[in-house]
Amino acid sequence: MGNFSLKNAITLEELEQHTKDILWINNRILTVEQVFSSYPTMYLDKKMMYHFLNGVKISVNGPDGIYHIKDEEANYIGIGIVQKQKLRRDVIIQGK
């Protein structure tokens, strides 16, 4: 899935050994956006974002699937799922 594979995984012991080495951590820990990089992006205006963040399903034109959700300024918000032209939130990384 995306850029994730077991060959890139680290153990908890490795992470504990490098807790103060921010560069090491940043080179190994993937963001949600990186893990799901193969999925398309959907941009929401302020009104749609308000509803999305509050758990309201939003009518959209697009195929069923998983989407990156970004606001109008292209800030990464999280993951949404479209089913039968209804977008629902799944994982919220940044709320407004």
C-alpha positions in Angstrom: 0.0 0.0 0.0 1.6 3.3 -1.0 5.2 3.5 0.0 4.8 1.1 2.9 6.4 -2.3 2.9 7.7 -4.6 5.7 11.3 -4.2 4.4 11.0 -0.5 5.4 9.6 -1.3 8.9 11.5 -0.6 12.1 11.2 -2.3 15.4 10.2 -0.6 18.6 13.7 -1.2 19.9 15.2 0.7 17.0 12.8 3.5 17.6 13.7 3.6 21.3 17.4 3.7 20.4 16.9 6.7 18.2 14.3 8.8 20.1 16.6 11.8 20.1 17.7 11.5 16.5 15.0 13.5 14.7 16.7 13.1 11.3 16.8 9.3 11.7 13.1 9.3 12.7 12.0 11.6 9.9 13.8 9.4 7.3 11.9 6.3 8.5 8.5 7.3 9.8 5.9 7.7 7.0 3.1 10.2 7.2 -0.5 9.1 6.5 -0.3 11.1 3.3 2.8 9.1 2.2 1.3 5.8 3.1 -1.8 6.5 1.0 0.1 8.3 -1.8 -1.5 6.3 -4.5 -4.9 7.6 -3.8 -6.4 10.8 -5.4 -6.9 14.1 -3.6 -10.2 15.8 -3.0 -10.3 19.5 -2.1 -13.2 20.8 0.1 -14.4 24.4 0.4 -15.0 25.8 3.9 -18.7 24.8 4.1 -18.0 21.2 2.9 -15.0 21.0 5.3 -17.1 22.1 8.2 -19.6 19.3 7.5 -16.9 16.7 6.8 -15.1 17.4 10.1 -18.4 17.1 12.0 -19.1 13.7 10.5 -21.8 14.7 8.0 -21.8 12.8 4.7 -21.3 15.1 1.8 -22.6 14.6 -1.7 -19.8 14.5 -4.3 -19.3 13.6 -7.9 -16.6 11.0 -8.2 -16.0 7.3 -8.2 -16.1 5.2 -5.0 -12.8 4.9 -3.2 -10.4 6.4 -0.7 -9.3 10.0 -1.0 -6.8 12.4 0.5 -8.8 15.3 1.9 -7.3 18.8 1.7 -8.8 22.2 2.4 -8.9 25.2 -0.1 -5.3 26.1 0.8 -4.1 22.6 0.1 -3.6 21.8 3.8 -3.7 18.0 4.4 -6.7 17.2 6.6 -6.9 13.4 6.4 -8.6 10.5 4.6 -12.1 10.3 3.3 -14.1 7.5 1.7 -16.6 7.9 -1.1 -19.4 5.4 -1.4 -22.4 5.9 -3.7 -21.4 9.6 -4.3 -21.3 10.3 -0.5 -18.0 11.3 1.1 -17.5 10.4 4.8 -14.6 11.1 7.0 -12.3 8.2 8.0 -9.0 9.5 9.5 -8.6 13.1 10.5 -5.0 14.3 10.9 -5.6 18.0 11.1 -8.9 19.7 12.1 -9.7 23.3 11.8 
